[in-house]
Amino acid sequence: MLKHVHDPAETVSDVVFRQIREDIISGVLPPGAKIKLEQAKERYSIGISSLREILSRLTTENLVLAEGQRGFEVSPASRRELLELADLRIVLETHAIGLAFAAGNLEWEGRIVAAHHRLAAAERKLLAGDTSRTVDWVRYDWEFHQAIVSACNSETLMATLSSVFDRFLRYHMLAESFRGKPVVDDHRLLFELSIQRDVAGATEVVRRHVHSGVEHVLKSVRIL
């Protein structure tokens, strides 16, 4: 889940689109929740027609379902979608890793070092029992994975991976718990393999990392 810096070129609709999307991913708007237009209009300070357009945009990512005349609801969580998103994330992220490792320069390595430093600091807090760092960890987790693939030179690939990552993240937010030392170890190893540009090693770590994430969610949350 990303925290965006406000872009002066953003319209009100862009800002509200991002707010609603983040509320869905974070679980503020939980799976299956009815989105009542009058209440949402007040909450997000936007007109009904613009709100309908925004919710229709969110249907393209399968974050919202349109119910015809009955309005909109947050897409329900399902085991099938979780598994599909996991597979898609692995395909996209490992492909991007191959491209990035071949093209990455010193600045790319610097982004990885900085991103891992922030992530590791948040993880040390979490391992020490400071759960208030969970929101930071979510942001730093994405920034780390994003830094690793940032040299892939494909805006389309990055945008698609970002969308899939966020939808996958929605399931982790439902679990409401940190996976602990195994995920920290995965990140440290992925960091080292990235600096070494070991595509095969990094690919294997990403596969294990994602699959263990799925197992954690399924153990923590009842999803049909």
TIKEMI-204809 format. One line per 8 residues: number of its first residue (from 1); for each residue x, y, z of N, C-alpha, C. Coordinates in steps of 0.05 Angstrom, whole numbers. Example, Ala and Ser with C-alpha at 12.3 -4.5 7.8 and 13.67 -1.06 7.14 Angstrom:
BEGIN
1) 264:-114:156:246:-90:156:264:-66:156 ~ 257:-45:142:273:-21:143:258:1:157
END
This chain:
BEGIN
1) 17:-24:0:0:0:0:18:25:0 ~ 13:42:-20:31:64:-23:21:90:-11 ~ 39:105:0:32:132:9:43:151:-12 ~ 26:165:-26:35:181:-49:40:210:-40 ~ 59:222:-52:63:251:-49:43:265:-67 ~ 30:286:-57:10:299:-73:23:312:-98 ~ 11:306:-121:19:318:-146:1:342:-152 ~ 13:365:-156:-3:389:-162:-22:386:-186
9) -15:368:-204:-31:364:-228:-55:345:-223 ~ -56:333:-199:-78:315:-193:-105:330:-191 ~ -126:318:-201:-152:329:-198:-164:319:-172 ~ -187:331:-164:-201:321:-140:-208:292:-144 ~ -217:285:-168:-224:257:-173:-200:238:-170 ~ -177:247:-178:-153:231:-176:-147:226:-146 ~ -149:247:-130:-143:244:-101:-163:225:-88 ~ -189:228:-94:-209:211:-82:-206:182:-92
17) -200:179:-117:-195:152:-128:-173:138:-111 ~ -151:153:-106:-129:141:-90:-138:136:-62 ~ -153:154:-50:-162:150:-22:-180:125:-19 ~ -199:122:-38:-217:99:-36:-201:74:-41 ~ -183:74:-61:-167:51:-67:-150:42:-42 ~ -138:62:-29:-122:56:-6:-139:45:17 ~ -164:56:20:-182:47:41:-190:18:36 ~ -193:10:11:-200:-18:4:-176:-36:10
25) -152:-28:1:-129:-45:5:-122:-48:34 ~ -125:-26:50:-118:-27:78:-139:-41:95 ~ -163:-46:84:-184:-59:99:-203:-40:113 ~ -198:-14:111:-217:6:122:-245:1:110 ~ -245:-4:83:-269:-14:70:-265:-44:66 ~ -277:-61:83:-271:-89:82:-284:-104:59 ~ -274:-128:52:-286:-144:31:-316:-148:35 ~ -331:-144:13:-359:-148:14:-376:-125:24
33) -362:-103:33:-377:-80:44:-392:-65:22 ~ -417:-58:28:-433:-42:9:-422:-14:10 ~ -419:-2:-13:-410:26:-15:-435:43:-20 ~ -445:56:1:-469:72:-1:-461:100:-11 ~ -472:107:-34:-462:131:-48:-466:157:-31 ~ -488:159:-17:-493:184:-2:-472:186:21 ~ -466:163:34:-447:164:56:-419:169:44 ~ -412:156:22:-386:159:10:-382:188:-1
41) -404:200:-10:-403:227:-20:-394:246:3 ~ -406:242:27:-399:258:50:-370:252:59 ~ -363:227:60:-337:219:71:-314:229:54 ~ -318:228:27:-296:235:10:-299:263:-3 ~ -321:277:4:-326:304:-5:-324:306:-36 ~ -341:291:-49:-342:291:-78:-371:285:-87 ~ -377:295:-111:-404:291:-122:-410:263:-129 ~ -436:256:-131:-445:229:-136:-436:220:-164
49) -438:237:-184:-430:229:-211:-400:222:-213 ~ -384:239:-200:-355:234:-200:-349:208:-184 ~ -364:204:-162:-360:181:-146:-366:155:-161 ~ -388:156:-177:-394:133:-194:-372:127:-214 ~ -361:147:-226:-339:144:-245:-315:131:-231 ~ -308:140:-207:-285:130:-192:-290:101:-185 ~ -313:94:-176:-319:66:-168:-319:48:-193 ~ -328:59:-216:-326:43:-241:-297:38:-249
57) -280:58:-244:-251:54:-250:-240:32:-233 ~ -249:31:-208:-238:11:-189:-248:-17:-196 ~ -269:-19:-212:-278:-46:-220:-258:-58:-239 ~ -243:-42:-254:-224:-52:-273:-201:-67:-259 ~ -196:-61:-234:-175:-75:-218:-188:-97:-201 ~ -214:-101:-204:-229:-121:-188:-227:-114:-158 ~ -225:-89:-151:-226:-80:-123:-255:-73:-115 ~ -271:-67:-135:-300:-60:-131:-317:-76:-150
65) -340:-84:-142:-360:-97:-159:-383:-78:-164 ~ -392:-75:-189:-416:-60:-195:-439:-79:-194 ~ -461:-71:-180:-484:-88:-177:-508:-78:-192 ~ -504:-67:-216:-526:-57:-232:-540:-34:-217 ~ -566:-36:-214:-581:-15:-201:-577:-14:-171 ~ -565:-35:-160:-561:-36:-131:-536:-22:-121 ~ -520:-11:-140:-497:4:-132:-471:-12:-133 ~ -453:-7:-113:-427:-19:-113:-420:-32:-87
73) -402:-51:-87:-392:-63:-63:-362:-70:-66 ~ -348:-70:-44:-320:-78:-45:-318:-108:-53 ~ -300:-114:-71:-298:-142:-80:-292:-161:-56 ~ -306:-183:-55:-301:-202:-33:-274:-214:-35 ~ -264:-224:-13:-238:-239:-13:-244:-268:-20 ~ -226:-280:-35:-230:-308:-42:-203:-322:-43 ~ -203:-347:-36:-179:-363:-37:-168:-365:-66 ~ -187:-367:-85:-180:-369:-113:-165:-344:-122
81) -176:-321:-116:-163:-296:-124:-135:-293:-111 ~ -133:-300:-86:-108:-298:-72:-87:-315:-86 ~ -94:-340:-94:-75:-358:-107:-68:-347:-135 ~ -88:-336:-149:-83:-325:-176:-65:-301:-174 ~ -69:-284:-155:-52:-260:-151:-24:-268:-144 ~ -21:-288:-128:6:-298:-120:21:-307:-145 ~ 8:-323:-162:21:-333:-186:28:-311:-205 ~ 9:-291:-208:15:-269:-226:37:-252:-215
89) 38:-247:-189:60:-231:-178:86:-245:-183 ~ 88:-271:-179:113:-285:-184:122:-282:-213 ~ 103:-286:-232:110:-283:-260:121:-255:-266 ~ 106:-235:-257:114:-207:-264:140:-199:-250 ~ 142:-205:-224:165:-196:-208:191:-210:-217 ~ 189:-236:-222:213:-250:-231:222:-242:-259 ~ 203:-237:-276:210:-226:-303:223:-199:-301 ~ 212:-182:-284:224:-155:-280:251:-157:-268
97) 255:-176:-250:282:-180:-238:303:-186:-259 ~ 296:-204:-278:315:-211:-299:323:-187:-315 ~ 303:-170:-322:309:-146:-338:325:-126:-322 ~ 318:-123:-296:331:-103:-279:360:-110:-273 ~ 365:-136:-268:392:-144:-261:411:-141:-285 ~ 399:-143:-309:416:-139:-333:422:-110:-339 ~ 404:-92:-331:406:-64:-339:414:-46:-316 ~ 413:-55:-291:417:-38:-268:445:-26:-266
105) 446:-1:-257:472:13:-254:477:19:-225 ~ 496:36:-220:504:42:-192:481:56:-177 ~ 467:74:-191:444:88:-178:423:68:-170 ~ 418:48:-187:398:27:-181:407:12:-156 ~ 432:5:-154:442:-9:-130:438:9:-105 ~ 442:35:-109:438:53:-86:409:54:-77 ~ 390:52:-96:362:52:-88:356:27:-72 ~ 367:4:-80:363:-21:-66:374:-19:-37
113) 398:-9:-35:411:-6:-9:394:11:10 ~ 385:34:0:370:53:16:343:41:24 ~ 330:28:5:303:16:10:306:-7:30 ~ 327:-23:28:330:-45:47:337:-34:75 ~ 352:-13:76:359:-1:102:333:8:117 ~ 315:21:102:290:30:115:273:6:124 ~ 271:-14:106:255:-37:112:266:-52:136 ~ 292:-56:137:305:-71:159:301:-57:185
121) 302:-30:185:298:-15:209:270:-19:220 ~ 250:-19:202:222:-24:210:219:-52:220 ~ 232:-71:208:230:-99:216:242:-104:243 ~ 264:-90:249:276:-93:276:256:-84:297 ~ 242:-63:292:221:-53:311:199:-74:314 ~ 191:-86:292:169:-105:293:178:-130:308 ~ 202:-139:303:212:-163:317:215:-158:347 ~ 219:-132:354:221:-125:382:193:-121:395
129) 172:-124:379:145:-123:390:131:-97:386 ~ 143:-78:372:130:-52:367:112:-53:343 ~ 87:-62:347:69:-66:324:60:-39:312 ~ 66:-17:325:59:9:313:75:14:287 ~ 95:-2:282:111:2:258:99:-13:234 ~ 77:-27:237:66:-43:216:60:-27:191 ~ 48:-4:193:42:12:170:67:20:155 ~ 88:28:170:113:34:157:124:10:143
137) 122:-13:155:133:-37:143:119:-43:116 ~ 93:-40:115:78:-44:91:89:-27:68 ~ 93:-1:75:103:18:54:132:10:47 ~ 149:5:66:177:-1:61:180:-28:46 ~ 162:-46:52:163:-72:38:160:-68:8 ~ 139:-53:0:135:-47:-28:159:-32:-40 ~ 168:-11:-26:190:5:-36:215:-12:-41 ~ 219:-32:-24:242:-49:-28:239:-67:-53
145) 216:-80:-55:211:-97:-79:211:-80:-104 ~ 200:-56:-102:200:-37:-125:228:-29:-133 ~ 245:-23:-114:272:-15:-120:287:-37:-135 ~ 283:-61:-127:297:-84:-140:290:-86:-170 ~ 265:-80:-177:257:-83:-205:257:-57:-220 ~ 265:-35:-207:262:-8:-218:279:-3:-243 ~ 299:-20:-248:315:-17:-272:305:-34:-296 ~ 281:-44:-294:271:-62:-315:264:-46:-341
153) 262:-19:-339:257:-2:-362:231:-8:-376 ~ 211:-15:-360:184:-19:-371:163:-7:-353 ~ 153:16:-360:132:29:-344:107:12:-342 ~ 100:-2:-363:76:-19:-363:80:-42:-344 ~ 103:-54:-344:108:-77:-326:108:-67:-297 ~ 120:-44:-292:120:-33:-264:92:-27:-255 ~ 76:-15:-272:49:-7:-265:31:-32:-259 ~ 35:-52:-276:19:-77:-273:27:-91:-247
161) 53:-93:-242:63:-105:-218:54:-90:-193 ~ 53:-64:-194:44:-48:-172:15:-54:-165 ~ -2:-56:-186:-30:-62:-182:-33:-90:-170 ~ -19:-110:-180:-21:-137:-170:-11:-138:-141 ~ 11:-124:-136:23:-124:-109:3:-113:-89 ~ -11:-91:-96:-30:-79:-78:-54:-98:-73 ~ -64:-111:-94:-86:-129:-91:-78:-153:-74 ~ -54:-162:-77:-43:-184:-61:-40:-174:-32
169) -31:-149:-29:-27:-138:-2:-54:-136:13 ~ -76:-132:-1:-102:-130:13:-107:-155:30 ~ -98:-178:20:-102:-203:35:-84:-203:60 ~ -60:-193:57:-41:-191:80:-52:-172:102 ~ -65:-151:93:-76:-132:113:-99:-145:128 ~ -113:-164:115:-134:-179:130:-123:-196:152 ~ -98:-206:147:-85:-224:167:-77:-208:192 ~ -71:-182:189:-66:-164:211:-42:-173:229
177) -24:-188:218:-1:-196:235:24:-198:218 ~ 46:-194:231:73:-194:218:83:-223:218 ~ 95:-231:196:103:-259:193:128:-266:208 ~ 142:-246:219:165:-252:236:192:-256:222 ~ 210:-270:235:237:-273:226:240:-285:198 ~ 224:-305:190:227:-316:163:225:-295:141 ~ 207:-276:143:204:-256:122:227:-236:123 ~ 238:-230:147:261:-213:149:285:-227:136
185) 288:-253:141:310:-268:129:308:-268:98 ~ 283:-271:88:279:-270:59:288:-244:47 ~ 281:-222:61:288:-195:51:319:-191:51 ~ 332:-200:72:361:-198:73:374:-213:51 ~ 365:-238:46:376:-255:25:370:-243:-3 ~ 346:-233:-6:339:-221:-32:356:-196:-37 ~ 361:-181:-16:379:-158:-19:407:-166:-28 ~ 418:-186:-15:445:-195:-22:446:-206:-51
193) 426:-222:-58:425:-233:-85:421:-212:-107 ~ 407:-191:-100:403:-169:-119:429:-154:-124 ~ 443:-148:-103:469:-134:-106:488:-152:-122 ~ 486:-178:-119:503:-197:-134:492:-202:-162 ~ 468:-192:-167:454:-197:-193:451:-226:-199 ~ 444:-241:-179:439:-270:-182:409:-274:-188 ~ 403:-276:-214:375:-278:-223:362:-303:-213 ~ 376:-326:-216:364:-352:-208:359:-352:-178
201) 378:-342:-162:375:-342:-133:352:-324:-124 ~ 351:-300:-136:331:-281:-128:303:-291:-137 ~ 301:-303:-160:276:-314:-169:265:-335:-150 ~ 283:-353:-140:275:-373:-121:266:-361:-95 ~ 279:-341:-85:271:-328:-60:244:-315:-63 ~ 239:-302:-86:213:-289:-90:191:-310:-91 ~ 195:-332:-104:175:-353:-105:169:-363:-76 ~ 189:-368:-61:185:-378:-33:172:-357:-16
209) 180:-332:-20:170:-310:-4:140:-306:-9 ~ 132:-307:-34:104:-304:-41:87:-327:-31 ~ 97:-352:-35:82:-375:-27:79:-377:3 ~ 100:-369:18:97:-369:47:78:-347:57 ~ 76:-325:41:57:-304:47:29:-315:44 ~ 24:-330:23:-3:-342:19:-10:-361:42 ~ 9:-377:50:4:-396:73:-3:-381:98 ~ 12:-358:103:7:-342:127:-22:-331:126
217) -30:-321:104:-57:-309:101:-78:-331:106 ~ -75:-354:93:-95:-375:95:-97:-387:124 ~ -75:-386:139:-75:-395:166:-88:-374:185 ~ -85:-348:177:-94:-326:194:-123:-317:190 ~ -133:-322:165:-159:-311:158:-176:-333:145 ~ -201:-334:152:-219:-354:139:-228:-342:112 ~ -218:-354:90:-225:-346:63:-234:-370:48 ~ -257:-367:35:-269:-389:20:-260:-389:-9
END
